[in-house]
Every structure is written in C-alpha cells, then in structure tokens.
C-alpha cells in the first residue's frame, strides 16, 4: 500500500506513472507490501476474462522473485503502486525482510517515483504478455 501523498499522471517513461504529491525525504517509506492491496489471480482465471480485461490485468501484474515467485498465477496490485515505472536508476529501493520501498534520495514534489523491477521479478517477467505460455 502506498504510504506517501501521490498522484497518477502522464509519464516520460511509459504511459502514466506515480508522482510525489509533496516533497519526500530520503529514507521515507514509500510503499509497504500488504496482502489487502495485492490480489493473486490464477492464469486459468485470467484466461476466462475478455481480451481487454486480460491485457489490463497483465499490464499491472508480476510473478514475483525467488521463493515468492508464483507459477500459474500472478500478483495484481490493486492500489496505485501498480503505476510505479521501472528505472535503471530508481529513486526508491526495496528493503528485503521489511517488505518496503524507501526513498534513496530526496524526491521533490511532482517528481516521478520509480523502482527497479528486477528487485521483485525474475529476468523476463517484467512485462507479462500472456498466460498461454
């Protein structure tokens, strides 16, 4: 779940993104993983959805990494955290064991909040195109 004031707007990275609505200090907790805001949806269930719904779900889903990686299902972010865009030089980092993203530097208001998808997905899982594979 998102822990900081934020908004969704057009992104220079991809489509829309997550932006700071106020200044965020380095070290601030940005996001806390909370199962109440993450759905687990099976590939079989996704295949029963109309094509447009499948694409919408898959766009904001991931399979996880390591022991948390799902097989035959995806995690779907049900809050605004799904709008985190990837950066090779993100302004947040994942803190293993605490299940949080923290700011790695001061993030001025109206700056896009980014993360590195490699912190929570396996290589090749960054964009789930289909559940038919």
CORDAPE-V643616 format. One record per pair of residues at least 12 apart in sequence whose ideal C-beta (glycine too) atoms are under 8 Angstrom apart, sorted by the first residue. I is the first residue (numbers start at 1). GAP is how many residues later the second one is. If there is no record, write none. Layout:
# CORDAPE-V643616
i: <I:I>
gap: <GAP:GAP>
This chain:
# CORDAPE-V643616
i: <1:1:1:1:1:1:1:2:2:2:2:2:2:3:3:3:3:3:4:4:4:4:4:4:4:4:5:5:5:6:6:6:6:6:6:7:7:8:8:11:11:12:13:13:13:13:13:14:14:16:17:17:17:17:17:17:18:18:18:18:18:18:18:19:19:19:19:20:20:20:20:20:20:21:21:22:23:23:23:23:24:24:24:24:25:25:26:26:26:26:27:27:28:28:29:29:29:30:30:30:30:30:30:31:31:31:31:31:32:32:33:33:37:37:37:37:38:38:38:38:39:39:39:40:40:40:40:40:41:41:41:41:41:42:42:43:43:43:43:44:44:46:46:46:47:47:54:57:57:58:58:58:58:58:59:60:60:60:61:61:61:61:61:62:62:62:62:62:62:62:62:63:63:63:63:63:64:64:64:65:65:65:65:68:69:74:74:84:84:84:84:85:85:85:86:86:86:86:86:87:87:87:88:90:90:90:90:91:91:91:91:91:91:91:92:92:92:92:93:93:93:94:94:94:94:101>
gap: <30:31:33:35:36:78:80:16:28:29:77:78:79:25:26:27:28:29:16:17:18:20:24:25:26:109:15:16:17:12:13:14:15:74:107:12:14:72:75:74:101:100:72:73:74:99:101:71:72:67:66:67:68:95:96:97:62:63:65:66:67:94:95:91:92:93:94:87:88:89:90:91:93:88:89:87:83:84:85:86:79:82:83:89:78:81:77:78:79:80:75:76:74:75:71:72:73:62:70:71:72:73:83:50:53:61:69:70:67:68:66:67:40:41:42:44:37:38:39:40:36:37:39:30:33:34:35:36:16:20:32:33:35:30:31:29:30:31:88:28:87:12:28:85:84:85:77:17:19:16:70:71:72:73:68:16:17:22:13:14:15:16:67:12:13:55:58:59:63:64:66:12:58:59:62:65:56:57:58:54:55:56:57:52:53:54:57:17:29:30:31:27:29:30:28:29:30:31:40:27:28:29:28:14:24:25:26:12:13:14:16:20:22:23:12:21:22:23:22:23:26:21:22:25:26:14>
